[in-house]
């Protein structure tokens, strides 16, 4: 499991993860006002907070894979609010925060196929409940396509409809450790490669805790989604 591979990769990364080393300006964490991207230097993309324009905002914190249900719960919230209260989905802002073991959900099918994520985690398809080697939350086509009523449940579809998807850089280092071991490359090269395997549109953040708190600082209700 990813957690079992934490050792060298994440500890090494943690030893370098200081605000100064990564070029992030000091933030006044005691200031109760919302924090904005212009308050930080350019290493991390924090512009996603500008997308939180809906009257109703929620951050769905997802630390475990759970066959992808945590990701699905974000769109279920939007659909239920729209159906029950008649609220346009444009008035709802969802943040999907992938951290800890759920970082695997932020990675494309190439990573899942090459490094056996489905088998490692005994992942089941959220619809059929059968074991799968595929990332259950990314876009599915052909024989793997979702029924039409679930077509907007994938990460890509949710991002297209305005959801923000964030990924924890600390947890991603665990995936780099796996790649490093399997491919025989150093951890920095492995880190570079694994970042290229992120689902397009997913935004890497210093940590999942950082992004969960920043979303709340900018008006989101916190939801433990898995």
ZILINRA-V139070 format. One record per residue. N is the residue number from 1. PSI is psi as a letter, one per 30 degrees, with the letter a starting at -180 (999 if undefined). D_FIRST is the distance of its C-alpha to the first C-alpha in Angstrom with 2 decimals. Layout:
# ZILINRA-V139070
N_PSI_D_FIRST / N_PSI_D_FIRST
This chain:
# ZILINRA-V139070
1_l_0.00 / 2_e_3.77 / 3_e_5.37 / 4_f_5.28 / 5_g_6.81 / 6_e_9.20 / 7_c_12.06 / 8_e_14.58 / 9_e_13.90 / 10_e_14.04 / 11_e_16.55 / 12_e_18.70 / 13_e_18.72 / 14_e_19.61 / 15_f_22.42 / 16_f_23.95 / 17_i_23.35 / 18_l_26.85 / 19_e_29.12 / 20_e_31.60 / 21_e_29.35 / 22_g_28.16 / 23_g_31.64 / 24_k_31.23 / 25_l_34.46 / 26_k_34.69 / 27_k_34.58 / 28_j_36.67 / 29_f_34.07 / 30_f_36.98 / 31_j_38.61 / 32_f_38.18 / 33_l_39.14 / 34_k_36.57 / 35_k_34.94 / 36_l_35.57 / 37_f_34.16 / 38_f_37.39 / 39_f_36.65 / 40_l_33.84 / 41_l_34.06 / 42_g_32.74 / 43_e_29.31 / 44_k_27.50 / 45_j_28.69 / 46_g_29.72 / 47_f_32.22 / 48_f_30.16 / 49_f_31.90 / 50_f_35.09 / 51_f_33.79 / 52_i_33.68 / 53_f_37.23 / 54_l_37.11 / 55_e_38.93 / 56_k_35.85 / 57_k_32.57 / 58_k_29.13 / 59_k_25.73 / 60_j_22.87 / 61_k_20.01 / 62_j_16.64 / 63_f_13.63 / 64_l_11.50 / 65_e_11.36 / 66_h_13.61 / 67_g_14.62 / 68_g_16.35 / 69_e_18.95 / 70_e_18.84 / 71_e_20.12 / 72_e_22.70 / 73_f_24.03 / 74_e_25.33 / 75_e_27.62 / 76_e_28.58 / 77_e_29.90 / 78_e_32.00 / 79_e_33.37 / 80_e_34.30 / 81_e_36.05 / 82_e_37.89 / 83_e_38.94 / 84_e_39.90 / 85_f_41.42 / 86_g_42.50 / 87_k_40.71 / 88_k_40.22 / 89_f_36.60 / 90_f_37.88 / 91_g_38.42 / 92_k_34.75 / 93_k_32.17 / 94_k_28.47 / 95_k_25.69 / 96_j_22.11 / 97_j_19.85 / 98_j_16.23 / 99_l_14.29 / 100_b_11.25 / 101_f_8.29 / 102_f_11.19 / 103_f_11.84 / 104_f_10.55 / 105_f_13.71 / 106_f_15.83 / 107_l_15.19 / 108_l_17.49 / 109_f_17.33 / 110_e_17.62 / 111_e_14.16 / 112_e_12.76 / 113_e_15.09 / 114_e_14.67 / 115_g_10.96 / 116_h_10.16 / 117_e_8.33 / 118_e_10.45 / 119_e_9.75 / 120_e_5.97 / 121_g_6.74 / 122_h_10.18 / 123_k_11.95 / 124_k_15.68 / 125_k_18.51 / 126_f_19.97 / 127_e_23.42 / 128_f_23.40 / 129_g_20.58 / 130_l_19.78 / 131_k_16.44 / 132_k_16.03 / 133_g_14.55 / 134_k_16.00 / 135_j_15.22 / 136_f_17.15 / 137_g_18.88 / 138_l_20.39 / 139_k_23.85 / 140_k_24.41 / 141_l_27.48 / 142_b_29.36 / 143_f_28.15 / 144_f_25.03 / 145_k_27.29 / 146_l_27.25 / 147_l_30.55 / 148_e_32.98 / 149_f_32.59 / 150_g_28.93 / 151_f_29.58 / 152_g_29.19 / 153_f_25.79 / 154_l_23.68 / 155_e_22.61 / 156_e_25.37 / 157_e_27.98 / 158_e_27.27 / 159_e_27.59 / 160_e_30.76 / 161_g_32.18 / 162_f_31.66 / 163_k_28.27 / 164_k_26.50 / 165_k_22.79 / 166_l_21.18 / 167_k_17.91 / 168_k_16.72 / 169_e_17.25 / 170_e_15.34 / 171_e_12.03 / 172_f_13.04 / 173_e_13.30 / 174_e_9.57 / 175_e_9.88 / 176_e_12.99 / 177_e_11.52 / 178_e_9.62 / 179_e_13.01 / 180_e_14.96 / 181_e_13.64 / 182_e_14.07 / 183_f_17.38 / 184_h_18.83 / 185_l_19.86 / 186_l_20.08 / 187_e_17.86 / 188_e_20.69 / 189_e_21.17 / 190_e_17.48 / 191_e_17.73 / 192_e_20.89 / 193_e_19.50 / 194_e_16.49 / 195_e_19.01 / 196_f_21.10 / 197_g_18.44 / 198_k_18.66 / 199_k_20.53 / 200_k_24.16 / 201_f_25.42 / 202_k_22.25 / 203_k_23.29 / 204_k_21.20 / 205_l_21.97 / 206_e_21.79 / 207_l_19.32 / 208_e_18.58 / 209_e_20.82 / 210_e_23.53 / 211_e_23.66 / 212_e_23.62 / 213_e_26.52 / 214_e_28.34 / 215_e_28.31 / 216_e_29.86 / 217_f_32.32 / 218_g_33.43 / 219_g_34.14 / 220_k_30.99 / 221_k_30.40 / 222_k_26.92 / 223_k_24.98 / 224_j_21.73 / 225_f_20.73 / 226_999_17.62
